[in-house]
Amino acid sequence: MYLTTTEGMTRGVGRNISASGLFVETREPIPLGGRLKITFSGEDGTEMTCLCEVRYQVALSYGQKDGREGFSRGMGLRIVAYETQEDHPLLLVSRERVMH
């Protein structure tokens, strides 16, 4: 998947994807409350883009099988809207921010 922010575009790995949110492993953090576009690319060349808001961030440190330390970083995203073919987002939730 591709992540587009005001800083540019990068890639991420999506986990626990649902219609209302997802978790994305990333290299660089995005501030809480930050907005970004996520583009999912299918093997057949189809794409789907949604507007998301950062709800939480996670940084993990863990032991690998070879004894070295491993690291992972990611963020929980709430899907705010999906882009339609006309390039106008279709809102899914109210514009008021929900803090839970």
VOTI-546871 format. One record per atom (N, C-alpha, C): residue in one letter; x, y, z. Coordinates in steps of 0.2 Angstrom, whole numbers, plus 5000, padded with zeros to 4 digits. Atoms other than C-alpha are relative to their C-alpha. Last residue first. Layout:
VOTI-546871
AXYZ/...
end
This chain:
VOTI-546871
H500150064996/H494050355110/H500349944996/M499450024996/M494250535105/M499949945004/V500250054994/V493050565091/V500649985003/R499450054998/R493450715080/R499749965006/E499849994993/E491950805072/E500549945002/R499349965000/R491950795053/R500250015007/S500149934999/S490550655054/S500750045000/V500249984993/V490950485047/V500050085001/L500350054997/L490950405030/L499850015007/L499950014993/L491250545019/L499749955003/L500750024998/L491350515000/L500149995008/P500150054995/P492950594994/P499350005002/H500349964994/H492850684977/H499949955006/D499549974996/D494050614964/D499750055005/E499949935002/E492650574951/E500550045004/Q499749995007/Q492950394953/Q500150074998/T500450035005/T492650404972/T500350014993/E500149955006/E493850434986/E499649964994/Y499850035006/Y493450345002/Y500050054994/A500450005006/A493250445018/A500449964995/V500549955000/V493750455036/V499650004994/I500249985007/I494650295038/I499450055001/R500750005001/R495350285056/R499950024993/L500349945004/L497250245057/L499249995000/G500750025001/G498250145069/G499650064997/M500649964997/M500050175068/M499449974998/G500750005004/G501650075065/G499550055003/R500449934999/R503450055070/R499450004996/S500649995005/S504449885071/S499750075002/F500449954998/F506149845079/F499550014995/G500449985005/G507249695081/G499550065001/E500649964999/E508649655093/E499650024994/R500049925001/R509849525089/R499450035002/G499749964994/G509849355097/G500050074999/D499350005000/D509749255081/D500350035006/K499850064999/K507849215084/K500849995000/Q500150055006/Q507449395085/Q500349935002/G499450045002/G507149495101/G499949954994/Y500150074999/Y505849635101/Y500749964999/S499350025000/S505749825101/S499949925002/L499950064997/L504049895096/L500849985000/A499350015002/A503550075092/A500149935004/V499750054997/V501650105091/V500749994998/Q499450025003/Q500650255086/Q500349955005/Y499550024995/Y498850305089/Y500649984996/R500350004993/R497350385080/R500549985005/V499650044995/V498150445064/V499750005007/E499849964994/E496750505052/E500449955005/C500050034993/C496350425035/C500350055005/L499749954995/L495850475018/L499949975007/C500549974995/C495450325006/C500450055004/T499749954995/T496150264990/T499550035005/M500549974996/M495750104980/M500350055005/E499849964995/E496750044965/E499450035004/T500549954997/T496549914952/T500350035006/G499949935002/G498149844943/G499550055003/D500349995007/D497649664943/D500150074998/E499650045005/E498749624958/E499850014993/G500250075001/G497749754968/G500549974995/S499950025007/S498449924974/S499949925000/F499950075001/F497850004990/F500149984993/T500250035007/T498150184991/T500149935000/I499750065000/I498150275009/I499749974993/K500450055004/K497950455010/K500349944999/L499650035005/L498550555025/L499549964995/R500450025005/R497850665039/R500549974994/G499849985007/G498750695055/G499649964995/G500449965003/G497850675072/G500150024992/L500750014998/L499350605080/L499550054997/P500349974994/P500850655070/P499349975002/I500449955002/I501550535056/I499650035007/P500649994996/P502950415061/P499650064997/E500049934997/E504250365048/E499350015003/R499449984998/R504650185043/R500050075004/T499649945004/T502950125043/T500750015002/E499350004998/E501849975048/E500350054996/V499550005006/V500050015045/V500750005003/F499349994997/F498549965056/F500550004995/L499450055001/L496849985049/L500650025004/G499349994998/G495150075050/G500549954999/S500049934996/S493250095047/S500750015002/A500449945003/A492949965033/A500150065003/S500750004999/S494249845041/S499750064996/I500349965004/I496149805039/I499249995000/N500649994996/N497049715053/N499550054996/R500250064996/R498749745045/R499350025003/G500750004996/G499349855031/G499949945004/V500350075000/V501249865026/V499350005004/G500150034994/G501850035021/G499749935000/R500450065000/R502550135007/R499949975007/T499650064997/T503050315005/T499649945000/M500250065001/M502450474996/M500549955003/G499950045006/G502750655000/G499749935000/E499250015001/E502950775015/E500149964994/T499849935002/T501050835014/T500849994999/T500149954995/T500650645016/T500250074997/T499849935002/T500350505004/T499850055005/L500249954995/L500450325010/L500250074997/Y499749945000/Y500550184997/Y499750055005/M500449945000/M500050005000/M500450065000/
end
